[in-house]
Amino acid sequence: MKNKSKLNHLALSVTTLLLLGSVTVQAQDAGHTPISSDGAVGDMATELASSSSVSPPFKGTGRNSIESGVSMTVPDIRAMLKLKSVDAPVGKESIIGPDTRIRTYTTYYPARAVALITFSGGRCTGWFIGPNTIATAGHCVHSGGANGSWYSSYKIYPGYDQTTAPYGSCTAKSLSSVTGWTQSGSESYDYGAIKLNCTVGNTVGWFGLLSTPNSLTNYPAIISGYPGDKPLQQWWSSDTVRVTETYQLFYPNDTIGGMSGSPVWYDRNGPYAMAIHAYGLHGSSPHSAYNHGTRITQAVYNNLVAWKNAP
């Protein structure tokens, strides 16, 4: 596939990540207004694309042996397998060409900072951004649109591996997303977060966050998650960003339902997430050619940091 760069709103300079290009200032975008499952509406994030914003990763204290984890009972595993693997609201997350996914060892960082999410809507993927907060797709916390609703009955398993939960599980304290998803159901705003009733992130670590106004086309991209066709196992797929748009990144990494909410990251002396995976092939190009996710713009970055820091 040929590399393309099709931008929705502004022509952004193509430079390296560390060399800031021309400065552009975007108006506030009401779609990024944060809202939580208790109905509280937060201040609208200001999206100023004037520089890169970076929140560093944390490796955690770790644990070397999977034997120290919790072995799941057969009834528990059967119940988890009965949950559907959540797919994108439109289009199917897709294998593009040969299947390039590889299984990973979940007690090593950053794999242990990726979590299997089970809830009333099925199974998704999330990833730690702090001691007690995980980021995920908006459609993994809310069904989307004005007639949608928040999901319930969450159980989150960091680094889950087939029959073993190396770091146990946590429940959800609160859910968060933005009005662009919960009221409009727009894929440009399909992201959210889950606040946990535990601080296991101090053990498993968390991902860094990267927001930049520059193009990310040709940057290496890894997607880590829990695909529905390989139940309860964590798999990674590596490729490069092929198209950069203002609100989304597009890539040929192989994904399957259940990987919604996975981090789209690259190694910059530690794992830094550039986007939140959410969609497969649908519509017109580039949506019809590549899997894609919500880009971590300045507004997304601001909300993720605010949710991370919330009590």
Summary of the structure (lengths in Angstrom):
residues: 311
radius of gyration: 17.7
end to end distance: 45.2
largest distance: 56.8
contacts: 1154
relative contact order: 0.23
helix: 14%
strand: 32%
